[in-house]
């Protein structure tokens, strides 16, 4: 199947920046959608941003103007550049991808999650 490996989380002060990465490995023929979600303790998992094809992006209102999602199709990788981070951005961030395998089957996979903590 498809495995997603995330990196880039950590501890940052308010106003700081982090860049998350998520790379897919496996028998992937093509990836339709890539996205980032986050889950704070006691909360549900919420959409942060998605990118479909090359330029179609969607953001949660709370991160518009601060976060940027991008993808590298050649590397099957999605990025999330997070600027001006605030304490309310503290959460475990998960990447998600869906697409088609070489077998012709579709797939949806999730990363293991990476912790982002914003604190002074």
JOLINBEL-V909742 format. One record per residue. N is the residue number from 1. RES is the residue in one small letter. OMEGA is omega as a letter, one per 30 degrees, with the letter a starting at -180 (999 if undefined). D_LAST is the distance of its C-alpha to the last C-alpha in Angstrom with 1 decimal. Layout:
N:RES:OMEGA:D_LAST + N:RES:OMEGA:D_LAST
//
This chain:
1:x:a:40.2 + 2:x:l:37.1 + 3:x:l:33.9 + 4:x:l:30.6 + 5:x:a:28.1 + 6:x:l:24.5 + 7:x:l:22.0 + 8:x:l:18.9 + 9:x:l:16.1 + 10:x:a:13.1 + 11:x:a:9.4 + 12:x:l:7.7 + 13:x:l:5.0 + 14:x:a:6.4 + 15:x:a:9.8 + 16:x:a:10.3 + 17:x:l:13.4 + 18:x:l:15.0 + 19:x:l:18.7 + 20:x:l:20.3 + 21:x:l:23.9 + 22:x:a:26.6 + 23:x:l:30.1 + 24:x:l:33.2 + 25:x:a:36.0 + 26:x:a:39.4 + 27:x:a:42.5 + 28:x:l:40.9 + 29:x:l:43.4 + 30:x:l:41.1 + 31:x:a:37.9 + 32:x:a:38.0 + 33:x:l:34.5 + 34:x:a:31.1 + 35:x:l:28.0 + 36:x:l:24.5 + 37:x:l:23.6 + 38:x:a:20.6 + 39:x:l:20.5 + 40:x:a:17.9 + 41:x:l:19.0 + 42:x:a:22.0 + 43:x:l:22.4 + 44:x:l:25.0 + 45:x:a:24.6 + 46:x:l:24.3 + 47:x:l:25.4 + 48:x:a:22.9 + 49:x:l:25.4 + 50:x:l:28.9 + 51:x:a:31.2 + 52:x:a:34.9 + 53:x:a:37.3 + 54:x:a:36.0 + 55:x:a:34.8 + 56:x:a:34.6 + 57:x:l:31.0 + 58:x:a:29.4 + 59:x:l:25.9 + 60:x:a:24.4 + 61:x:a:24.1 + 62:x:a:20.3 + 63:x:a:19.8 + 64:x:l:22.7 + 65:x:a:22.1 + 66:x:a:18.8 + 67:x:l:20.0 + 68:x:l:23.2 + 69:x:l:25.4 + 70:x:a:28.1 + 71:x:l:30.7 + 72:x:a:32.9 + 73:x:a:36.1 + 74:x:a:37.7 + 75:x:a:34.9 + 76:x:a:34.4 + 77:x:l:30.7 + 78:x:a:28.2 + 79:x:l:24.9 + 80:x:l:21.9 + 81:x:a:20.1 + 82:x:l:16.8 + 83:x:l:15.6 + 84:x:a:13.2 + 85:x:a:11.2 + 86:x:a:9.9 + 87:x:a:8.7 + 88:x:l:12.5 + 89:x:l:13.1 + 90:x:a:12.0 + 91:x:l:15.5 + 92:x:a:18.1 + 93:x:a:19.7 + 94:x:l:23.5 + 95:x:l:26.0 + 96:x:l:29.5 + 97:x:l:32.7 + 98:x:a:36.2 + 99:x:a:39.4 + 100:x:l:42.7 + 101:x:l:43.8 + 102:x:l:46.7 + 103:x:a:48.6 + 104:x:l:48.4 + 105:x:l:46.2 + 106:x:l:43.1 + 107:x:l:39.7 + 108:x:a:36.3 + 109:x:l:33.7 + 110:x:l:30.1 + 111:x:a:27.6 + 112:x:a:26.1 + 113:x:l:22.6 + 114:x:a:19.4 + 115:x:l:16.0 + 116:x:l:13.2 + 117:x:l:9.8 + 118:x:a:7.1 + 119:x:l:3.8 + 120:x:999:0.0
//
